[in-house]
Amino acid sequence: MNILRPKSFDEYIGQETIKRLLKISVDAAKKRNEMLDHILLSGPPGLGKTTLASILAYEMGKNFKFAIASALQKPIDLVGLLTSIDKEGSVLFIDEIHRLPKNLEEILYISMEDYIVDISVSKGVGAQSIRLNLPPFTLICATTKPGLLSSPLIDRFGIHGYFEFYQVEELTAIIKRSAQFLELDIEEEASEFLAKRSRFTPRVANKLLRRVRDYVQVNKIKLIDVEAARKSLEIINIDDLGLNDLDRKYLRALKDIFKGGPVGIDNISQFLGESPETIEDLCEPYLLKIDFIQRTPRGRILTENALNYLESKNYEKSL
Ligand code: ADE
């Protein structure tokens, strides 16, 4: 259990467009005494998709059932999940839905539309199956790569929420809220200092705050000011843009080894000794957002902004 995770809409900061849309849908569904439509949440990692899904279950007064698509490999895995739905209905959440095997996508979208699932009881010629009726449920799926989903699956979501990077003011508010939960005293300027280095991402903001907590605890500092925050980030090599060692290695490789690109993700990941998923999920979303790299059909290319950064004091300081 992550104690920093907000439980209701009121506690959830940011993503105002999605929240407005979902609040109306929740109110309407409750008035009609129906389940909420199926929902697809897409956007970069760490922006609170899982959190929002659990809030929707809470606001609807339903049980929240969590699964991750990479753990659903065989039909029986998915059938097990679908048959675990409460009689009164559940909110079923599947994270990283783009990793669901294609043969399971079909089972899933049939269940979404018709609330049935077929269980095969024998194999081969004359294979038999039993049809089970499912209680009502709301399926919420999250993905960082909506482009990988098949259109029959996408078509069955009634609502599509697009997550966006957070504003610095929103991240400052999130850090202040988290500091309260962690019983930390933090100055406004220090919250803002951390917010600016959080890659527009609450997951990163909370991670930085936990590192600052370690630092002030060990050094017996009672009040977190900018100086304490700065020292904490220096120790973990986070610079003023929120870039870390892996980002810098990535940028340097793109410039020196791959001559600015274009270069494919497999070549970069092989050179850095990290999986393509790590690079795609942890480094690239932010580097794209701050326009340090661009994705082209032939691969990644380095931008002018990144070249300027690699020649800046900010970069040298962090070496
Ligand atoms: N913690 C992580 N994300 C949050 C958010 N969007 N609002 C409040 N607290 C959070």
Residues whose N, C-alpha, C, O or C-beta is under 5 A from the ligand:
A	BS01	ADE	L4 P6 E11 Y12 I13 G14 G48 I174 P202
